[in-house]
């Protein structure tokens, strides 16, 4: 329900004519589609072929330095709960820029998870139920992604199956219930993976933050 930056590259071109000379790069609003490119044979008497790849990053591209250090409300009700893996954690946070400044907060199954800041629910995944400490489960975490007015995005991950209380396109307030904690995806037990992310322009990174 929020914007995404999209780009594509042609890795093979044979006898091709393009309706646009490129570069093939766009930022599209949420829930939208548009015509971007038409391909045809440059010489109609010869065969033509192509291969291509594409990628996308959620959120509007921008300058992360303009966000500053955000002070956020806690992403849960109840507690206190311990942080089992902090910024640059060796177990799974240090390897990828989008997780460098993530925190894992250990909590019982079914703990209410709430928004840390007002924003727009961009994306929701709620149908996974499996988990394990194996990359086999890496893409099976239930989560909510919320876009803030400064371009940052809060991600609340490993939520319980069928427990999410919001939908894409919905505006939420700080402290509003998003769902309930669980252990789905690449997870060794019940916890919340929380991270503040930003699209730096073709790259999704995480931002440091402070809990109040």
C-alpha positions in Angstrom: 0.0 0.0 0.0 3.1 2.3 0.0 5.5 3.3 -2.7 8.2 1.1 -4.1 11.3 1.8 -6.2 11.7 -0.6 -9.1 14.3 -1.1 -11.8 15.1 -3.6 -14.5 18.1 -4.5 -16.6 18.4 -6.4 -19.8 21.2 -9.0 -19.7 20.7 -10.1 -23.3 19.4 -8.1 -26.3 19.1 -9.4 -29.8 17.4 -7.4 -32.6 15.4 -5.3 -30.1 13.7 -1.9 -30.4 12.6 -0.2 -27.1 9.9 2.4 -26.7 12.0 4.1 -24.1 15.8 4.5 -24.1 16.1 4.1 -20.4 17.3 4.0 -17.7 14.5 1.6 -16.7 13.9 2.9 -13.2 10.6 4.1 -11.6 9.0 4.9 -8.2 5.4 3.8 -8.1 2.8 4.7 -5.5 1.1 2.0 -3.6 -1.8 0.1 -5.2 -0.9 1.5 -8.7 0.3 0.2 -12.0 1.5 1.9 -15.2 2.7 1.1 -18.6 6.5 1.5 -18.7 8.1 -0.2 -21.7 7.3 -1.8 -25.1 9.6 -4.1 -26.9 9.6 -5.0 -30.6 11.8 -6.4 -33.3 14.2 -3.8 -34.7 14.2 -5.7 -38.0 10.9 -7.4 -38.5 12.5 -10.0 -40.9 14.7 -11.4 -38.2 14.1 -13.2 -34.9 14.5 -11.3 -31.6 15.3 -12.4 -28.1 16.0 -10.9 -24.7 16.7 -11.8 -21.1 16.1 -9.4 -18.2 16.1 -9.1 -14.4 14.4 -6.7 -12.1 14.5 -5.7 -8.4 12.5 -3.5 -6.1 12.9 -1.8 -2.7 9.9 -0.8 -0.6 9.5 2.8 0.5 10.3 6.2 -1.1 14.0 6.7 -1.9 15.6 9.4 0.1 18.4 10.6 2.4 18.6 8.6 5.7 20.6 11.4 7.3 17.5 13.6 7.3 15.6 11.2 9.5 17.9 11.6 12.5 17.8 9.4 15.6 14.1 8.5 16.3 12.9 8.0 19.8 10.2 5.3 19.7 7.6 3.9 22.0 8.1 0.3 22.9 6.6 -2.1 20.3 4.7 -4.2 22.9 2.3 -4.1 25.8 3.4 -5.6 29.1 7.0 -6.6 29.9 9.7 -5.8 30.6 11.2 -8.3 28.2 14.9 -9.0 27.5 16.7 -8.2 24.2 18.4 -11.4 23.0 20.1 -9.9 20.0 20.8 -6.2 19.6 22.4 -4.0 16.9 25.0 -5.8 14.7 24.1 -9.1 16.4 26.3 -12.0 15.2 23.5 -14.5 15.0 21.6 -12.9 12.1 21.8 -9.1 12.2 25.3 -8.4 11.1 25.1 -10.0 7.6 22.7 -7.7 5.8 22.3 -3.8 5.9 18.5 -4.0 6.3 19.0 -5.8 9.7 22.2 -4.1 11.1 20.2 -2.1 13.6 17.5 -4.7 14.4 16.6 -5.9 17.8 15.2 -9.3 18.9 13.0 -9.0 22.0 12.1 -12.3 23.7 8.5 -12.5 24.9 5.8 -15.1 25.3 3.5 -16.2 22.5 0.5 -13.9 22.1 2.1 -10.7 23.5 0.3 -7.7 22.0 2.5 -5.9 19.5 1.8 -2.2 19.0 2.9 0.6 16.6 5.9 2.6 17.8 5.0 5.6 15.7 2.0 6.8 13.6 2.0 5.7 10.0 0.5 3.8 7.1 0.4 0.0 7.0 2.3 -0.8 3.8 2.5 -4.5 3.9 1.2 -7.5 5.9 2.1 -11.2 5.8 0.0 -13.4 8.1 -0.4 -16.9 6.7 2.8 -18.7 7.7 2.9 -21.1 10.7 6.3 -22.9 10.5 9.5 -21.8 12.1 13.0 -23.1 12.7 16.7 -22.1 13.0 17.3 -22.9 9.3 17.4 -20.7 6.2 14.7 -23.0 4.9 12.3 -20.8 6.9 13.8 -17.5 6.1 10.9 -16.3 3.9 8.2 -17.6 6.2 8.0 -14.9 8.9 4.7 -13.1 9.4 5.2 -9.4 9.7 3.7 -5.9 9.5 5.5 -3.0 7.7 4.4 0.5 8.6 5.6 3.6 6.6 6.2 6.8 8.7 5.9 10.4 7.4 9.7 10.8 7.3 10.1 7.9 4.9 11.3 5.4 7.6 9.5 2.0 7.9 9.0 0.0 11.0 9.0 -3.8 10.5 7.5 -6.1 13.2 8.4 -9.7 12.4 7.9 -13.3 13.5 4.3 -12.6 14.4 1.9 -15.5 15.2 -0.1 -17.0 12.3 -3.5 -15.4 11.7 -3.0 -12.9 14.5 -2.5 -9.6 12.6 -5.2 -7.0 13.4 -4.4 -4.4 10.6 -4.5 -4.4 6.8 -2.5 -2.6 4.1 -3.7 0.9 3.5 -4.8 1.4 7.1 -3.5 4.4 9.1 -2.3 3.5 12.6 -1.5 5.6 15.7 1.4 5.1 18.1 0.4 2.4 20.6 -2.3 0.9 18.3 -2.5 -2.9 18.3 -0.9 -4.5 15.2 -1.0 -8.2 16.1 0.5 -10.7 18.5 3.9 -12.2 18.9 4.9 -15.7 17.9 7.7 -17.6 16.3 7.3 -17.9 12.5 10.1 -18.0 9.9 13.8 -18.1 10.8 13.3 -18.2 14.5 14.5 -20.3 17.4 11.6 -19.3 19.8 8.9 -16.8 20.5 10.2 -13.2 20.1 9.7 -10.0 18.2 12.2 -8.9 15.5 11.9 -5.1 15.3 13.8 -2.9 12.8 13.5 0.6 11.4 14.3 0.6 7.7 14.8 3.2 5.0 15.2 3.1 1.2 18.5 4.9 0.5 18.0 4.6 -3.2 18.1 1.1 -4.6 19.2 -0.2 -1.2 17.2 -1.1 1.9 19.1 -0.2 5.0 18.3 -0.2 8.7 18.5 2.9 10.9 19.6 3.2 14.6 16.9 4.3 17.0 16.3 4.7 20.7 13.4 3.3 22.7 11.9 5.7 25.2 
